């Protein structure tokens, strides 16, 4: 039961980008208020503050998930050029747990109305990837191609939802993924 290292490593090449690569390279949307005048209403100040808080909470959640996925990628690479799929069994629980925690972290954020649907879609896509990863150690040479296709499709759905969510909360588009 061998799977190429490429197949296992592809798990997160790009999937890490789902979350924003360690928080990404953006803050509040350009043109957003950074201070209020003495005549501005408290509601406007609260809205600006909560928008920044949402982006910060999101980026903190991303950072935690990103750390786990990076560790996983490095561990898979350390298995060598032709690891057996079953060798990933010990690597899967921490990254799957981190993705499940990411889902919970997103659920705890008080999303602005415009971001709620996209946040839910990100959670669903994250769950799909976590489920995919949990089945990795059980793959066979015959099932690996369909598994790889499924996770690639799930990663694409997550990337799309992430782009929309980041836009909703005023973050810049994702930077290139790096795992150092």
N, C-alpha and C positions, 0 to 999 in steps of 0.2 A: 504494500500500500504506500506507494511513494507519490508525492506531489512535488512539483517543482517548487523551488524556493520562490520563484517569481509568482506563482499562483498564491502562495501564502502571503508573501510580502505585498502583493497587490491589494490585500485586504484594506490597508490604510493609506496606500499611496493615493492621495486625493481625498480619502475619507476624513483624514485629519482636517482637511480644508472645510469639511462639513461644518465644523464648529468655529472656524475663524483663525486657525493657526496661532494659538497662544494669545488670542485677543485681537489680533489683526493690527493694522496700522492706521486706525482711524478713531477719532473721537466723535464728538457731536457734529451733526451735519453743518456744513458751512452755512453761514447766515443765521444760525440759531442764536438766540439771545444768550449772552454770557453774563449779563448783569441787568438789573432793572433800575429804572429811574425811581425817584421818590414818588412819582405819581402813578407808577404801574400798579396794577391790582395784585393782591396777594395770590389770586388764582393763577395769574400769568407766571409769577415767580415759582409757585408750587409746580406748575406744569413743566417749566424748564428744569427745575430741580429733579422732579421725578423722572423726566426723560433721561437725564444724565445718570441717575441712579439705576434705571433699567439697563442702560447700556453697560454700566460698570458691573452690575450683577451678572449680566449675560457674559461679559468678557471673563469674569472670574470663573464662571461655570465652564466656559470654553477652555480656559487654562488648565483646569483640573483634568478634563477629558483629554485634552491634547497631550498632557504629560503621560497619561496611561497609554495612549495610542502610540506615542513615540517610543516608549519602553518596549511595547509589543513589537514594533517594527524592528528595533535593534535586536531583540531576543530572537526573532525569526531569522534575521540575517546571520546571527551568531551560530545558528544550527548548521550552517554550511550550505554548499551548493545543491544538495539533493536530500533534504530532510524527509523523514517519513511524516505523514500527516499526524500520526498519533503522537509524535514528538511535540506537537503544539498543545497537547492536552493541558499541561501545566501553565501554559502561557495565556490560555483563553479566559479563565475565571477573573483575573484582575481587570482585563480590558472590558469584558462584558459587564462587570460590576461598575466600572467607571462610566460606561455608556448608560447604564440604568440610573446611576446617580445623576448624570447629566439630564436625563429625562425629569427626574425629581427636582433638580435645581431649577429647571425651566418652569416646572409647575408651580414653584414657590414664588416666582417673579410676578409682580402685579403689572401685567402688560397693558399698554395703552390699547384702546379699542381697535385701532387700526392694525395692531400687531397680533392680536389674539389668535386669529385663524392661522397665520403663518407660524406662530409659536407652536400651536397644536400640530401642524403638519411636520415641523422639525422634530417634535417629540415622537410622532408616529414613525417617521423615517429612521430616527435613532433606534427605536425599538426593533425595527426590521433588521437593521445592521447588527444589533446585539444578538438577535435570534440567529442570524446567519453565522456569526462568529462562533456561537455556542455549538453549532453543528460541524464546525471545521474538523475537529479530531475524528469524527465519524465518517468522513468522506472516503470514498474508494477511487481508484483510477477511473472507473466508469462514471462516477457521480460528480467528480471534480469539475468537469467542464460546465455542467448545468449549475453547480454551486457558484462557480466563478461568474457566470453570466448573471445569476440572481444578485449577488452582492454588488456587482458593477452597476446593475440597474437601480438597486437600492441606494448606492452611493450617489448616483446621478440625481435621484429624487431628493436626497438630503441636500446636495449641493444647491439645487434649484430653490428649495424651501429656505435654506440658509441665506441665499442672496436676497430673497424677498424679505426675510425677517430683519436682516441687517439694514436694509433700506428703510424698513418701517421704523426702526429705532434710531435712525440717523447715523449709522456707522458707514464708513467707506467700504467699497467692495473688498473682497478678500485679497490679501497679498499672496504671493507664491508660498506654497507650503514649504516649511523647513523643519527638519527634525535633527537637531544637533545634539 
